[in-house]
Amino acid sequence: GLCLLVLRLFIGVHVFLVSCALPDSVVRRFIVRVMCSVLGLFVRQSDPQLRDVNVRVYIANHVTQFDHNVINLLTSCNTPALNGAPGFICWSRGFMELGVTGSRAELVDSLKVYSSHRGNPPLLLFPEEAATNGRAGLLRFSSWPFSIVDVVQPVALQVQRPLVTVSVADSSWITELLWTFFVPFTVYQVRWMPSVPRRAEELSEDFALRVQELLAVELGVVSTRLTAADKTEHMKRLRHTSLLPFAPGGSPGQPLAARPRVPSSLPGIAPEDVRIAAMAQRVKEVLPHVPLEVIRIDLAQTNCVDTTIANLLEGRVPFFPESTEADTDLPAPSTSQAAAGIRGSVAVPPSKPATKQFAKSPVERHLSLQERKRALYDYARR
């Protein structure tokens, strides 16, 4: 793999120079495609006769950082740069710079003007707006690519690679390029699908969902409602949880105080429950007045200590504060009280009802809390 990587780095420089020197034509695409096969990039297409020369927008699923380069080896198309600063890197990667840095509406207007000129190559757009491995499902398509023209052509893209996974979440395009040069080969399978026109009075959102369903059926995956923003949020949580020392023993270089106080053996308890318990203990140390059960319920949803602390401090999670002192002065239940609880079915109200007004003094609030707790204990015993 290392030998292939070093050799292909030198060959890749020649491929880049050739693609920059030759004009866009069938000859250039053929030469670059052959040279890319030396780099281990094999491109195959199915049903090329279905490719419509009159279509101005191609819609494809997003698998790797080089999908637009691969499809550009089969036909002339341009992909606008949506993320990243414009410059040499953006141009060298094959993106088209529109010079639009404003809102998405300005981008759509600029692409409409671009598509109105018949001399310009078609647009290749990825409505998922984020790359996936292409094995589970499609992210929810954005509606803005379907508001440019009324007829689009879906392109189903599948990528296969031995030994190493095709697309790793949260990895840069340089990392993906190095892994592409490292593995023996990477096969891109491009399948052209019939053009899909917009129905009468069909909204862009409905048009996007319909094309998403068609692509999902063609690829044999599910059509999800998860967006690129959901993926970004998921990766943030993964990066945060990967830094937390959840292992009971901790790493060798980790200080003992930073390790979670989790028992070494917890029979019958799932590892997920142990991890939640360790996180709940950390939150409890910061907010001792918050009930532990409330902390665990919120941690099960957020999976993040900092987010749970913020939710509790900002009042997004309602709870009744508990006293930080141990209630050692509570009387133990007597035998007569237990017998009365068994014989009687009517609960006796507390002798002194709790005040309905919020006391101004902390001492009065603490006494009121103690009175309510004693009343609850008496009610439970009865």
C-alpha positions as CSV (number, residue, x, y, z in Angstrom):
1,G,0.0,0.0,0.0
2,L,2.8,2.5,0.8
3,C,4.6,1.7,-2.4
4,L,1.4,2.2,-4.4
5,L,0.8,5.5,-2.5
6,V,4.2,6.9,-3.3
7,L,4.1,5.8,-6.9
8,R,0.6,7.1,-7.5
9,L,1.4,10.5,-6.0
10,F,3.9,11.1,-8.8
11,I,1.4,9.8,-11.4
12,G,-1.4,11.9,-9.9
13,V,0.7,15.0,-10.5
14,H,0.9,14.1,-14.2
15,V,-2.8,13.4,-14.4
16,F,-3.5,16.8,-12.9
17,L,-1.3,18.5,-15.4
18,V,-2.8,16.7,-18.3
19,S,-6.3,17.5,-17.2
20,C,-5.4,21.2,-16.9
21,A,-3.6,21.4,-20.2
22,L,-6.1,19.6,-22.5
23,P,-9.4,21.4,-23.3
24,D,-12.7,19.8,-22.3
25,S,-13.4,17.2,-25.0
26,V,-14.0,13.5,-25.6
27,V,-10.3,13.0,-26.1
28,R,-9.4,14.6,-22.8
29,R,-11.9,12.6,-20.9
30,F,-10.7,9.3,-22.5
31,I,-7.0,10.1,-21.7
32,V,-7.7,11.1,-18.2
33,R,-9.9,8.1,-17.6
34,V,-7.1,5.8,-18.7
35,M,-4.6,7.5,-16.5
36,C,-7.0,7.3,-13.6
37,S,-7.2,3.6,-14.0
38,V,-3.4,3.5,-13.3
39,L,-4.2,5.4,-10.0
40,G,-6.7,2.6,-9.2
41,L,-9.9,4.5,-10.1
42,F,-12.0,2.4,-12.4
43,V,-15.2,4.0,-13.7
44,R,-18.0,1.9,-15.2
45,Q,-21.4,3.2,-16.4
46,S,-24.7,1.5,-17.1
47,D,-27.2,2.5,-19.7
48,P,-25.3,5.4,-21.2
49,Q,-28.0,5.7,-23.9
50,L,-30.4,7.1,-21.2
51,R,-28.2,10.2,-20.8
52,D,-30.3,13.1,-22.1
53,V,-28.2,15.7,-23.8
54,N,-31.0,18.3,-23.3
55,V,-31.1,18.0,-19.5
56,R,-29.4,20.9,-17.7
57,V,-29.2,19.4,-14.2
58,Y,-27.9,16.0,-13.1
59,I,-29.0,14.8,-9.6
60,A,-26.7,12.3,-7.9
61,N,-26.2,10.7,-4.5
62,H,-23.1,11.7,-2.6
63,V,-20.7,8.9,-1.6
64,T,-17.1,10.3,-1.8
65,Q,-15.3,13.6,-2.1
66,F,-14.5,12.9,-5.7
67,D,-18.0,12.0,-7.2
68,H,-18.0,15.1,-9.4
69,N,-14.6,14.2,-10.8
70,V,-15.6,10.7,-11.6
71,I,-18.9,11.7,-13.4
72,N,-16.9,14.4,-15.2
73,L,-14.9,11.6,-16.8
74,L,-18.0,10.3,-18.5
75,T,-19.7,13.5,-19.6
76,S,-19.0,17.3,-19.4
77,C,-20.6,18.8,-16.3
78,N,-19.9,21.4,-13.6
79,T,-20.4,21.3,-9.9
80,P,-20.7,24.6,-8.0
81,A,-18.6,25.1,-4.9
82,L,-20.9,25.4,-2.0
83,N,-18.5,25.0,0.9
84,G,-15.0,26.1,1.4
85,A,-13.2,29.3,0.4
86,P,-12.7,29.9,-3.4
87,G,-9.2,29.8,-4.7
88,F,-6.7,27.4,-6.2
89,I,-7.7,24.4,-4.1
90,C,-11.3,24.8,-5.1
91,W,-10.4,25.1,-8.7
92,S,-7.9,22.2,-8.7
93,R,-10.6,19.9,-7.2
94,G,-12.8,20.6,-10.2
95,F,-15.4,22.8,-8.6
96,M,-17.0,25.8,-10.4
97,E,-16.7,29.1,-8.6
98,L,-19.8,31.3,-9.1
99,G,-18.6,34.2,-6.9
100,V,-21.8,34.1,-4.8
101,T,-21.2,34.3,-1.1
102,G,-24.7,35.4,0.0
103,S,-27.9,33.5,0.7
104,R,-29.1,30.3,-1.0
105,A,-31.6,32.3,-3.0
106,E,-28.8,34.2,-4.6
107,L,-27.1,30.9,-5.5
108,V,-30.2,29.6,-7.1
109,D,-30.7,32.7,-9.1
110,S,-27.1,32.5,-10.3
111,L,-27.5,28.9,-11.3
112,K,-30.7,29.7,-13.2
113,V,-28.8,32.3,-15.2
114,Y,-26.0,29.7,-15.8
115,S,-28.4,27.0,-17.0
116,S,-30.3,29.4,-19.3
117,H,-27.2,29.6,-21.6
118,R,-27.2,26.5,-23.7
119,G,-23.5,26.7,-24.3
120,N,-22.7,25.9,-20.7
121,P,-22.2,22.3,-19.6
122,P,-24.9,20.8,-17.4
123,L,-24.9,21.1,-13.7
124,L,-24.1,18.2,-11.4
125,L,-25.7,18.7,-8.0
126,F,-25.7,16.6,-4.8
127,P,-28.9,17.4,-2.9
128,E,-27.8,15.4,0.1
129,E,-25.2,18.1,0.8
130,A,-23.1,15.6,2.7
131,A,-21.3,12.4,1.8
132,T,-22.4,9.0,3.2
133,N,-21.1,5.5,2.6
134,G,-24.1,4.7,0.4
135,R,-25.0,1.4,2.0
136,A,-27.8,2.4,4.4
137,G,-29.9,5.2,3.0
138,L,-30.1,8.6,1.4
139,L,-30.1,11.8,3.3
140,R,-33.1,14.1,2.8
141,F,-32.7,16.0,-0.5
142,S,-32.6,19.7,-0.3
143,S,-35.2,21.5,-2.4
144,W,-33.1,24.3,-3.9
145,P,-31.5,22.1,-6.7
146,F,-35.0,21.3,-7.9
147,S,-36.0,24.9,-8.2
148,I,-33.5,25.7,-11.0
149,V,-35.1,23.8,-13.9
150,D,-38.2,21.7,-14.4
151,V,-36.5,18.6,-15.8
152,V,-33.6,16.7,-14.0
153,Q,-31.9,13.4,-14.6
154,P,-31.0,11.2,-11.6
155,V,-27.6,9.5,-11.5
156,A,-27.2,6.5,-9.2
157,L,-23.6,6.2,-7.9
158,Q,-22.1,3.2,-6.1
159,V,-18.5,2.8,-4.9
160,Q,-16.7,-0.3,-3.9
161,R,-13.3,-0.7,-2.4
162,P,-11.4,-3.6,-0.8
163,L,-9.9,-3.7,2.6
164,V,-10.8,-0.1,3.6
165,T,-14.2,1.5,3.8
166,V,-15.3,3.7,1.0
167,S,-16.2,6.9,2.9
168,V,-15.3,7.7,6.5
169,A,-17.4,10.3,8.2
170,D,-15.7,13.5,9.3
171,S,-12.6,12.8,7.2
172,S,-11.0,15.4,4.9
173,W,-10.7,15.1,1.1
174,I,-6.9,14.8,1.5
175,T,-7.4,11.7,3.7
176,E,-9.8,10.1,1.2
177,L,-7.3,10.8,-1.6
178,L,-4.5,9.2,0.2
179,W,-6.6,6.1,1.1
180,T,-7.6,5.9,-2.6
181,F,-4.0,5.8,-3.6
182,F,-3.2,3.3,-0.8
183,V,-5.8,0.6,-1.7
184,P,-5.4,-1.6,-4.8
185,F,-8.4,-0.2,-6.6
186,T,-11.7,1.7,-6.2
187,V,-14.6,0.9,-8.5
188,Y,-17.2,3.6,-9.3
189,Q,-20.4,2.3,-10.8
190,V,-22.5,5.1,-12.5
191,R,-26.1,4.2,-13.6
192,W,-28.0,6.7,-15.7
193,M,-31.7,6.9,-15.0
194,P,-34.5,8.4,-17.2
195,S,-35.2,12.1,-16.9
196,V,-37.8,13.2,-14.4
197,P,-40.0,16.2,-15.2
198,R,-41.8,18.3,-12.7
199,R,-45.5,17.7,-12.4
200,A,-48.1,20.4,-12.8
201,E,-48.1,22.7,-9.8
202,E,-45.6,20.5,-8.0
203,L,-43.6,22.2,-5.3
204,S,-39.8,21.9,-5.2
205,E,-40.0,20.0,-1.9
206,D,-42.3,17.4,-3.3
207,F,-40.2,17.2,-6.5
208,A,-37.1,16.6,-4.4
209,L,-38.8,13.8,-2.4
210,R,-40.0,12.1,-5.5
211,V,-36.6,12.0,-7.0
212,Q,-35.1,10.9,-3.7
213,E,-37.5,7.9,-3.7
214,L,-36.5,7.0,-7.2
215,L,-32.8,7.0,-6.5
216,A,-33.3,5.1,-3.3
217,V,-35.2,2.3,-5.1
218,E,-32.5,2.2,-7.8
219,L,-29.7,1.9,-5.2
220,G,-31.6,-0.5,-3.0
221,V,-31.4,1.7,0.1
222,V,-34.0,3.5,2.2
223,S,-35.0,7.1,1.8
224,T,-34.5,8.8,5.2
225,R,-35.6,12.2,6.5
226,L,-32.2,12.9,8.1
227,T,-30.5,16.0,6.8
228,A,-26.9,17.1,6.5
229,A,-27.4,19.2,9.6
230,D,-28.4,16.0,11.5
231,K,-25.2,14.3,10.4
232,T,-23.1,17.3,11.5
233,E,-24.7,17.3,14.9
234,H,-24.2,13.6,15.2
235,M,-20.5,14.0,14.4
236,K,-20.2,16.7,17.0
237,R,-21.6,14.3,19.6
238,L,-19.3,11.5,18.5
239,R,-16.2,13.8,18.8
240,H,-17.3,14.9,22.2
241,T,-18.0,11.4,23.6
242,S,-14.8,10.0,22.2
243,L,-12.9,12.4,24.4
244,L,-14.7,11.3,27.6
245,P,-12.9,8.6,29.7
246,F,-15.7,6.1,29.9
247,A,-13.5,3.0,30.5
248,P,-13.5,2.0,34.2
249,G,-9.7,1.6,34.3
250,G,-8.9,4.7,32.3
251,S,-5.9,5.2,30.1
252,P,-2.4,4.7,31.6
253,G,-1.6,8.4,31.3
254,Q,-4.9,9.6,32.6
255,P,-5.0,11.0,36.1
256,L,-6.9,9.1,38.7
257,A,-9.2,12.0,39.6
258,A,-10.4,12.2,36.0
259,R,-11.5,8.6,35.8
260,P,-15.2,7.9,36.4
261,R,-16.0,6.1,39.6
262,V,-17.6,3.1,38.1
263,P,-17.4,-0.4,39.8
264,S,-15.0,-2.8,38.1
265,S,-17.7,-5.5,37.9
266,L,-21.3,-4.8,37.4
267,P,-23.1,-8.1,36.8
268,G,-26.4,-7.9,35.0
269,I,-25.9,-4.2,34.0
270,A,-25.4,-3.3,30.3
271,P,-22.3,-1.2,29.4
272,E,-24.6,1.5,28.2
273,D,-26.2,1.8,31.6
274,V,-22.7,1.9,33.2
275,R,-21.7,4.7,30.9
276,I,-24.8,6.7,31.7
277,A,-24.3,6.1,35.4
278,A,-20.7,7.4,35.1
279,M,-21.9,10.5,33.2
280,A,-24.7,11.1,35.7
281,Q,-22.3,11.0,38.6
282,R,-20.2,13.7,36.9
283,V,-23.3,15.9,36.5
284,K,-24.3,15.2,40.1
285,E,-21.0,16.5,41.3
286,V,-21.6,19.8,39.5
287,L,-25.3,20.1,40.4
288,P,-25.9,18.2,43.6
289,H,-29.4,19.5,44.1
290,V,-30.7,17.9,40.9
291,P,-32.2,14.4,41.3
292,L,-30.2,11.6,39.8
293,E,-33.1,10.1,37.9
294,V,-33.7,13.4,36.1
295,I,-30.0,13.6,35.1
296,R,-30.1,10.0,33.8
297,I,-33.3,10.7,31.7
298,D,-31.7,13.8,30.1
299,L,-28.4,12.0,29.5
300,A,-30.1,9.2,27.7
301,Q,-31.4,11.8,25.2
302,T,-28.4,14.2,24.9
303,N,-25.5,11.7,25.5
304,C,-23.4,14.7,26.6
305,V,-22.5,15.9,30.0
306,D,-22.1,19.5,29.1
307,T,-25.4,19.6,27.2
308,T,-27.3,18.1,30.2
309,I,-25.7,20.6,32.6
310,A,-26.7,23.4,30.2
311,N,-30.3,22.1,30.0
312,L,-30.6,21.9,33.8
313,L,-29.1,25.3,34.4
314,E,-31.2,27.0,31.7
315,G,-34.5,25.4,32.9
316,R,-35.2,23.3,29.8
317,V,-35.5,20.3,32.0
318,P,-38.0,20.7,34.8
319,F,-37.2,19.1,38.2
320,F,-37.8,19.5,41.9
321,P,-34.6,20.2,43.7
322,E,-33.5,17.9,46.5
323,S,-31.7,18.8,49.6
324,T,-28.0,18.4,49.7
325,E,-28.0,17.3,53.3
326,A,-28.9,13.8,54.4
327,D,-32.2,13.5,56.1
328,T,-31.1,11.8,59.2
329,D,-33.8,13.2,61.5
330,L,-36.6,11.4,59.8
331,P,-38.4,9.0,62.3
332,A,-38.4,5.4,61.4
333,P,-41.8,3.9,60.6
334,S,-43.3,2.2,63.6
335,T,-45.2,-1.1,63.7
336,S,-48.5,0.7,64.6
337,Q,-48.1,3.0,61.6
338,A,-47.4,0.0,59.3
339,A,-50.5,-1.8,60.6
340,A,-52.6,1.3,60.2
341,G,-51.3,1.5,56.6
342,I,-52.5,-2.0,56.0
343,R,-55.9,-1.6,57.7
344,G,-56.8,1.8,56.5
345,S,-57.3,2.7,52.9
346,V,-57.9,6.5,53.3
347,A,-54.8,8.6,53.3
348,V,-54.5,11.2,56.1
349,P,-53.6,14.7,54.9
350,P,-50.4,16.2,56.3
351,S,-50.8,18.0,59.6
352,K,-49.3,21.2,58.4
353,P,-49.8,22.1,54.8
354,A,-46.9,23.5,52.9
355,T,-47.0,27.2,52.1
356,K,-48.2,28.2,48.6
357,Q,-45.9,31.2,48.4
358,F,-42.3,31.2,47.5
359,A,-40.3,32.3,50.6
360,K,-37.8,35.0,50.3
361,S,-35.3,33.7,52.8
362,P,-33.2,30.6,52.0
363,V,-33.7,29.3,55.5
364,E,-37.5,29.5,55.2
365,R,-37.4,27.8,51.8
366,H,-35.2,25.0,53.3
367,L,-37.6,24.5,56.2
368,S,-40.5,24.4,53.8
369,L,-38.8,21.8,51.7
370,Q,-38.1,19.7,54.8
371,E,-41.8,19.9,55.8
372,R,-43.0,18.8,52.4
373,K,-40.6,15.9,52.4
374,R,-41.8,14.8,55.9
375,A,-45.4,15.0,54.7
376,L,-44.6,12.9,51.7
377,Y,-42.8,10.3,53.8
378,D,-45.8,10.2,56.2
379,Y,-48.2,9.9,53.3
380,A,-46.2,7.0,51.8
381,R,-46.1,5.2,55.1
382,R,-49.9,5.5,55.6
